[in-house]
Amino acid sequence: MNYLRENHRVSQISGLLLGFSLYSYRVRELLVCWLFFSLLFVLLALLILGGVLACHAGECVAVWMRTTAPVSPALVLGSAELHLKTIPDARRLK
């Protein structure tokens, strides 16, 4: 309940500042600066959050890649000679 009272006071102060901004250039300037720095802070927080999430996603992908079965190339060991199979009566095949 105490939170609602504080929130109501903040809205009253905001309304008072907006009311004074109609008459005072300095209050309007203060409101514009407050808005600008609030937006700047939010963008900076989103940028940092995006970086943290990208690092975490990279770590998850690295762990996922390590846990997959390793793929090794298949080598066939045998002789280098070519063994041909002869077919009797090969001339009759079309």
N, C-alpha and C positions, 0 to 999 in steps of 0.2 A: 504494500500500500504506500510505503514511503517513496518508492520509485515513481509512482504515478504523480505524487506531489512535486517531486523534483522535475519531472518531465513537463508538468503543467507550468512550472516557473520558467523553464527554458523557453517554452512557447510564448509566454507572456513577455519575456525579455526580447525575444525575436520580433514579436509584434510591435513592441515599443521602439525597437531600432528601426523597423520598417516605417513606422509612423513618423519618427524623427527624420528619416531619410528624405521625406517629401520637402522638408524645410532646410536641411543642412547638407551642404556639399561634402563636408568632412565625414558625416555618417555614411553617405552614399559611397564615398571613397573607401571607407573602412569595410563596408559590406562587400564591395567588389574585390578588395584584397583578400578578405576572408574567404570568399567563394573561390578565388583563384588559387590560394594556397591549400584550400581543402581539396580541390580537384587535383592539384599537383601531388598532394600527399596520397590520395587514393590511387592515382596512376603509378606512383612509385611503389606503393604497397602491392599493387597487382603485378608489377614488373618483378619484384622480389619473389612474390608467390609463384609466378610462372617459372622463374629460375630454379626455385627449390623443387617444384614439381617435375621440371625437366631433369634435374639431377637424380631425383628419386626414380623416375621412369627409366633413366639410363642404367642405374644400378640394378633395377628389377630385370631389365633386358639382359644385362651381363650375367646375372645369376641364372636366368632362364637358359641362356646359351651354354653356360657351363654344365648344366644338368642334362642336356640332351645327349643322346648317344653319339660318341665320336665317330666320324665317318673316315675310314681309311681307304686309300685306293687299293683296288684288288689287283694283285700281280699274279700272273700265271707263269709258273716256272715249267719250262718244257724245252724241247729241242727246237732249234731254229729251222729244221727241215720241214718242208711242206709235204704233207702226205696226201696224195691224190687217190681217189677211189676210182677204180676203173669200172665202167659199166659195159657188160657184154652186149653186143649188137646195138651200139649207140647210134648207128646210122639210121636205124628204123624209127627212132624217136623224132617227133616233129616239134 
